[in-house]
C-alpha cells in the first residue's frame, strides 16, 4: 500500500509528463515486431502492460480532477457521462466492464503465449473460451442497461490532458477571488470580471462573448446520462444480440469448418450486416426521432465504428489468402524502392505474419 501511495504521489507530481512517456513507449511497440526472436511477443507484452497501466493512471487522474472545484473540472465527454452513470449505479456493471477491458488489452498476448507454449489446438480452445466470456459479459451489460446498445469503449476514457493539471491546480487558488457563491443555493459561479482580460486590464467584449458561448447548453449536455443512449426494442434488440454473439459464432464455425472455408466468413458477414440493418431500422423508427433519424450522437458514433469494423473482413481468411495477401506483397515490394513510403511498407511487411497467424489481430471484437 505504501508503494501505491508513493506511486500515486509520483504521478501527481509528474502528471504533465504522463502522456508523453506513454506515447513514447507505445511507439516502440510498432517498430519491435520482426526485429529479433520473440520480438512480436515482447512488443505485445509491452503494449498490454502500457494499456493496463494507462487504466490505473486514469483512475489516479480522475481522483485528482474530482478534488478540484466544480468550476475548474474539465467538461466530461458524453461517453464518459454515460459510462460513469452506469458504473456508479451498478457494481456488477463496473466489474464486468473492467473484466472485458482487461481481456481486450491482453487477448492478443494470451493467444500468442498459448500458441508458443502449447500449440494450435490449445490456442483455439483459449480463443473460444475468451470469446464466450466476452459474449456473456456483453449480454449481461445489455440486460443491465435495459437493452441499450453497448458502446465502445465500455470503460471511461481519459478526459483531461495531464499537462493541464498544473494549470488547473494553480487556478484553484484563485477560486475565492474570481467566483461568487449564491447565498440561497450555495452554487459557485465564475464572475464575468474574472474572464480573461485584454491588454488594457478590462474584460474585452470578445472575451465575454467567448465565455458565454462556451456555456451554451447543447442537447447532449441537457440530457440525463442514460438518455444519451436509447433503449432498443424489437428488431433493434435482436440486432444487438446478433452483433454481440457474432464473434463467438464465427470462432465456433471456423473450428468446425476450418479457417480456409468460406462458410464462417460469409456467415459472420451476414450476421454483421443483418445486425446493422436491424439496429438502423430500430433507430429510425424510434418514437420521438425525426424521419430517417439515426439515433443519438453516441449511437451514431458507435454505428460508424461498427461500419469501419467491416474492413477487417479483407484481412480474414479465405478472403485474405485469395485477394488481399498478394496485393499487400506487391505494395511492399513497390514501396521498398521509394524513400518515405518504404517506412510504411516495412511496417506492413513486419505485421503481415501477425495478421496471418494471430486471430485477435483481425477479430474486430
C-alpha positions, 0 to 999 in steps of 0.5 A: 500500500505504501508503494501505491501511495508513493506511486500515486504521489509520483504521478501527481507530481509528474502528471504533465509528463504522463502522456508523453512517456506513454506515447513514447513507449507505445511507439516502440511497440510498432517498430519491435515486431520482426526485429529479433526472436520473440520480438512480436511477443515482447512488443505485445507484452509491452503494449498490454502492460502500457494499456493496463497501466494507462487504466490505473493512471486514469483512475489516479487522474480522475481522483485528482480532477474530482478534488478540484472545484466544480468550476475548474473540472474539465467538461466530461465527454458524453461517453464518459457521462454515460459510462460513469452513470452506469458504473456508479449505479451498478457494481456488477456493471463496473466489474464486468466492464473492467473484466472485458477491458482487461481481456481486450488489452491482453487477448492478443498476448494470451493467444500468442503465449498459448500458441508458443507454449502449447500449440494450435489446438490449445490456442483455439480452445483459449480463443473460444473460451475468451470469446464466450466470456466476452459474449456473456459479459456483453449480454449481461451489460445489455440486460443491465442497461435495459437493452441499450446498445453497448458502446465502445469503449465500455470503460471511461476514457481519459478526459483531461490532458495531464499537462493541464493539471498544473494549470488547473491546480494553480487556478484553484487558488484563485477560486475565492477571488474570481467566483461568487457563491449564491447565498440561497443555493450555495452554487459557485459561479465564475464572475464575468470580471474574472474572464480573461482580460485584454491588454488594457486590464478590462474584460474585452467584449470578445472575451465575454462573448467567448465565455458565454458561448462556451456555456451554451447548453447543447442537447447532449449536455441537457440530457440525463446520462442514460438518455444519451443512449436509447433503449432498443426494442424489437428488431433493434434488440435482436440486432444487438444480440446478433452483433454481440454473439457474432464473434463467438459464432464465427470462432465456433464455425471456423473450428468446425469448418476450418479457417480456409472455408468460406462458410464462417466468413460469409456467415459472420458477414451476414450476421454483421450486416443483418445486425446493422440493418436491424439496429438502423431500422430500430433507430429510425423508427424510434418514437420521438426521432425525426424521419430517417433519424439515426439515433443519438450522437453516441449511437451514431458514433458507435454505428460508424465504428461498427461500419469501419469494423467491416474492413477487417473482413479483407484481412480474414481468411479465405478472403485474405489468402485469395485477394488481399495477401498478394496485393499487400506483397506487391505494395511492399515490394513497390514501396521498398524502392521509394524513400518515405513510403518504404517506412510504411511498407516495412511496417506492413511487411513486419505485421503481415505474419501477425495478421496471418497467424494471430486471430485477435489481430483481425477479430474486430471484437 
